[in-house]
Amino acid sequence: MIPIIVSTAPVYVDAFLVEDLSNRSGRLPEVTAADVYERLNDQYTAEITVPRLALNASGLQRGGLIRMKANPYHDAQLFRVNRVKRQLVNGDIVLSLNHISYDLNKLPTEVFTATGITEVVQTFNGLAGNVTYNPFRMTTTLTNETSRLTVEIPTPWRSVIGGSEGSILDVFGGQLEWDNLSVKVLQNRGQKRNVAIRYGVNLIEFTQEENISNTYSGAVGYVAKGDDAAVVGSVVYDGEGINYPLLKVVDLSNKVDDSTTVTKALVTELTEDWIAANHPATPQIGMTVDFARLAESAQYQLLADLEDIRLGDTVDVIIPEMSISQEATVTGMHFDPIREKITSVELGSYRPRLSQTISGISKTTQSSALRAYPLGAVYQTYNSVNPAAILGGRWTLLSNTGGLYSWRRKA
């Protein structure tokens, strides 16, 4: 899709502007590079490069709006120009853009307390929760109607949604999906897909990283109510985390309503629940994979399912050369809006519930990985090792062409 200049100056975005699909201030047909990056529950930005003398380039100004394709499954999205860099020598203009949802950084809340996710959504969508008019609308598939969200001072809505401690995501959990002015707080944004990213077929680069900067052996929780002294629970360890005695302090005040008598036993129980949901002893582990453009692959039919990978999905990553067979959650995605294709995906941990995606990083059993290959399926690799040694099952060699081995699974 050719990016469209929706506005050359800062303008207020409303539903009419989102639905107006005209060329507005003109298109940018001479874009030389473009990349949209979205990270689950986090960043949603873009960068495009266009020659300084290109058609309509004079209309590229800070605060302006550009519409372009941002992923394979949503309509074109609005992005606001955050920074304009004009290069004299090579004559390029480089634009840094933020998804329109970043406008929520400048739309503050009123002071409010909401119990349950339904009341939170109603507050966001109503006048009572906003200092000024808010064109965004929130929906949710969460069912938590007991936890409480408290905003004690006017705070940017994007921080209240998921950018800070005590946010909606921190209190209620869930995963975010941004779609222009639509804010979706979902129980699970993605799904388990019967898709395998395989080195030697579609996987062309792989990087794995481990990080313990947010790793704790356990937690100590507390509840503070009004002017009363905080009630502190017992230390709760996360499995074997007792061997790494660093503790996280967790404020659990929003888990208790005003009518509940708070005891040390209750706070300890709430801390145990928090440990079970967050597993702080698990290190952050992430993977970045780059894979080939599917339409250019001779094995296109075998790989077509990769075109439908979405943020939050769980996929299999199979790298026989590194003895890796893992399930992993798609946590980040780079998308080329000009060619309308995914260029790379990130797999691993995401903010703010870092450890909940770790289930995708530990090695799976052979039978789990084998599910990606029903009887008759073809497995291809540049390694001559029989896939039975890696995946299990029984296989027969079909061909060896240019060092590419093709195996078919048999009964």
N, C-alpha and C positions, 0 to 999 in steps of 0.2 A: 504494500500500500504506500502511495506517495503521501508524506505528511502534509497536513493542511494547517495553514495559519488561521486560527479561529479569531484571534484578536491580536493587534499589535501593541496594545497597552493593557495595563491592569484593569480588568473588569470583573464584576461580581458574577459568579456562576450560578445559574438556576437550571431547573429542569428543561426550560425552553432551549437554552443554549446547548445542553447535552443532546437534545433531540434534533437540533438543526444540523442536518448532514450536508449542507451546501458547502461550496468552496470558500465562503466567507471572504477573507482577505487574500486568498490565493494559495496555490500549492507550491511545494518545494521539490520539483522534479529532478534537481541536480544534486541532491544529497549524495555525498561520497561515502559516508559511513554512518551507521546508526546502531545503537544497542539499548535495549530496555532490560533492566535488572530488577527482579522482584525476589525478595527473601521472605519466607514464611513468618508472619507476625512481626515484620520489621521493615526493611528498606524497600522503596518502590521508586526508582529513579531511571533517568534515561540520559543519553548523550548523543547528539547528532552533529555531523560536520558537513558544512556546505561552503562552496566557493563564495568569496566576498562579492563577486560580481554576478552571482547566479540570479535567476529570475525570482523576484519577490524577496531577495535576501535583505533588502533595505527595511523590510517590515519586521525584522527579528530584534525585539527589544526585551529588556528585563521586565518581568511581570506579565508578558504576553502569554497567549495560550496556543498550543499546538495539539491537534488531534492526530493520533496515529495508532496503528495496531500494536498491542503490547503483549499478546499471547495468542495461542491458536484458538481459544474457546470463548473469549469475550468480544463484544463489539469494540470498535476503536475507542481508545481512552483519551481523556483530556489531560495534558501535562502543562504545567506553568513553567515558563522560562525563569530559572533561578539565577543563572550567571551567563554572560555573553563574553567570550574571549575572541578578540579579533587579531589575527596573526598577519603581520606586515609582509614577511618574507615569502611565505607560501600562499598568502592570499586567502586563507581559510577563516571561516567563522565557526567556532566550536561552542555549542550550546549545552549547558547542563540544565536538566529539567527535573522537576518533582511531579509525581502524580497529583492530581487535583485533590486527593485526600489529605495532602499536606496543608491545605487551607484550614484544616481542623486544628493546626497548630496555632492559628490566629483567631479561632472562634472559642472564647472562654465559656466555661460553665457558670452557672449560679452555684451557691453553696447548697448542698442537698445531701440527704441520706435516703437510700433506696434499699428495700429488702426484697431479694429475689430478682432474677434476671428480667422478669416481665416488667417490674416497676422501673428497672434501669432503662429498658428500651423505651418505655413510655416517657420517662424523664428526658431522654435524648431527643425523642420525636416531638415533645411538647414545649410550650413556651416557658413552663416553670423551670426547666433545667438550663436555659440559655440566657446569656446576657443580651445577645442580639439575635436576629433572625438566623436560623440554621437551615440551609437548603438540603443538607444530607438527611438520609433516612436509614434507620437501623432495623434489621430483622435478626432473628436468632433461632437456632434449633436446640439451644441449651434448655435444660429442664430444672435447674437449680433455683428453687424459690425460697430458700432459707438463709443463704449467705447474705451479708449486708455490705453495701458499698457506701462509703462516706467521703464526701468532698468538702473539706473544711474551709478552703479559700477558692476564689475563682481560678480555674486551672484550664489550660488548653485541652480541648476534647480529645485530641489524638493521644495525649499523655494519659488521660483518664481511661481511654479505651485499651491501650496496651503498652504504653511507653514508660511506665514507672511502677515502683512497688505500690501495692494497694490498688492497682488498676483493675479494670473489668477482667482482663485475662488472668491476672494474678489471683483475684478473688473467686472467679467462676470457672476458670479454665477455658478451653476452646481454641479455635483457630480462626484467623481473620481472612476474609475475602473482600477485596476492594473492587468495585465496579462502578467507575465514575462517581455519582453521588450516592450510591448504595453501599452501606456498611453491613456486612454479614458476619455475625459472630456464630460460628458453626461448631458443633460438637466435634466433627471431623471434616476437614475440607476435602481430603482425598479419600482414596480407597485402595485396597490391595488389588493390584493388577497382575495378570498373568503375563508379565513382560520381563524379559531378561536382557540386560545390557552385557554383552559378551566381548571380551578382548579378542581381537583377531577377526571380528566380524564388523561390528559397528562402533566399538569402543576404541578410540585412537589415543587417548591419554588418560592417566589416572593418578591422582594424588591423594594420599591419606594423611590426616593430621590428628594428633591427640593433644589435648590441652587440659591441665588440671587447675587453672586459675580460679575456677568456680566449683572446685571439688571440696566437699566436707565429709568428715566421717560420721557426722550425725547432726542433731539440732537440739536446741533448748528453746521451747516456746513460752510465750507469756500472753496474758490477757490484761489489758488496762481499761477500766471503766470509770469514767468521770474523774472525780478527785480521789478515788480510792487507790491505795497502793496496788501496783501490778501484782498479779498472781503468777508465779513462775512454776512451770512443770519440771518434771525430772528430765535428765538428758536421755534422749533416744538415739541409739546408734543405727546406722544403715548397714545391716549385714555385718560384713567383716571390717567395716569402717573403723572399728575400735582400735585397729592397729595404726590408724592415721588420725591422732587425737586433735583435730581441728573442728570446731563446732560453728554452726550457723545459728544466729539468733533470729527467731521467726515471730513476728507480731500476728497473733491469732485472734485479735479483738473482734474482727469482723465476722468471726465464726460463732459468736455468742450474742444473743439478744439481751436486752436490758432486764428481762424478767428472769433470766437464768442465774442461779447461784453458782458462782465460779469457785472451783476448788482446784487444788494441785492435781488431784486425780483426773479431773475433767481436762485440764490443760495438757496433761501428759497424754491423754487419749487423743486429743486434737493434734498433738505433735506427732503421734504415731501415724495418724491419718495423713499428715503432711509428708512424712517420710515415705509412706507407701506410694503416694502420688508423684513424688519428685525424685526420690533416690539420689540424694546429693553426693553420695560416695562414688557415683559413676562419673568418670571423666568425660569431658566433651570430646567427641570423636567426629571428624567430618571427612567427607570425600568429595572431590571434584572430578567429574568425568566429562570429557569432550568426545562427541561421537560424530560420525560422518553424516553428511546430508543424505537422507534416505532415498530421495528420487534419483540420486547419482549412484546408488548401490546396485550391483548385479543381483543381490539377494533381497531386493526391495520387498517382495511379498512376505519374506520371513521377518522383516523388521518393521512392517507398516504400523504395528501397534505402538511403536515408540512415538509416533506423531501425536498420540493422545495422552502422553504423560502430562500430569498436572501437579502443581504444588500440593504437598500433603499426601501424594500417592506413595505407596510402598512398592518397590520393584526389587528384582534380584540382580545383583552384580556378580558376574562370574568371570574370574581371571585365573585360569588354570596355572599359568606361569608363576603366580604368587600364592597358589593354594588358597585362593579367596573365593568363597561362595557365601554371599551375605545378602540378607534382606536389608534394605535401607529406605528411609523416608526422603522424598524429594523436598528439600528445604530451600533451594534457591534455583533460579532459572534466568539465563540470558537468552534474549529473543531478538532477532533481527527484523525490525518492522518493515524494511524495504522488501526483503526476500520472503518475509513471513515464515521464518523457520526458527526452531530452537537451535542455538549454537552450543550451549553447554548447560549442564545441570549440576547442582550441588546436593550432596546427600549427607545427612547426619543430624547434628543438633541445631536447635533454633531457639530464639528468645520468645517469651521469657521462661518457658518451662523447658529448660535445656535438656534435662535427662529423659524426657518422655519420648524423644525420638531415638534414643540410644538402642532401643530394641532392634533397630534396623542394622546395627553395626556389628553385633556379636555374630560369630559364625553360626550358621544354621546347619541342621543335619542334612545328610545327603538326600533323604527322602523329601525334605522341604524344597531343596533346589531342583530336584528331579521333577517336581510338579510343573515346572515351566516347559517340560518336554513330554507331551503325551506320546503314546505309541505311534510310530511312523514319523515323528518330528525329526528334523535335520539339525544337527549340531555342527558348527564349522569353527575351525581354529587353525592357527599356524603352528600349533604344537602337535606332534605326531602321537601323543599319549592318548590311549583309548579313554573316552570320557567316562567309562565305567569306573575308572580309578578315582574320579573326582566327584561324579554325580551319582554313581550307582546305576543300577539297571543294566541292560544288555544292549550292545551296539554293534553294528556292522559297518565297515568302511566302504563308502560309496565311490570316492574318488580322491585323487591328490593332484590338483591343478595349480601349478606355480607355487607349490608349498602350502596351498590352502587345502586342509583336510576336511572332508565332508563325511559325517557319520550319521546313520539313521538308527533311531531307537527301535528295537524289535521286542517281541513278546518273550 
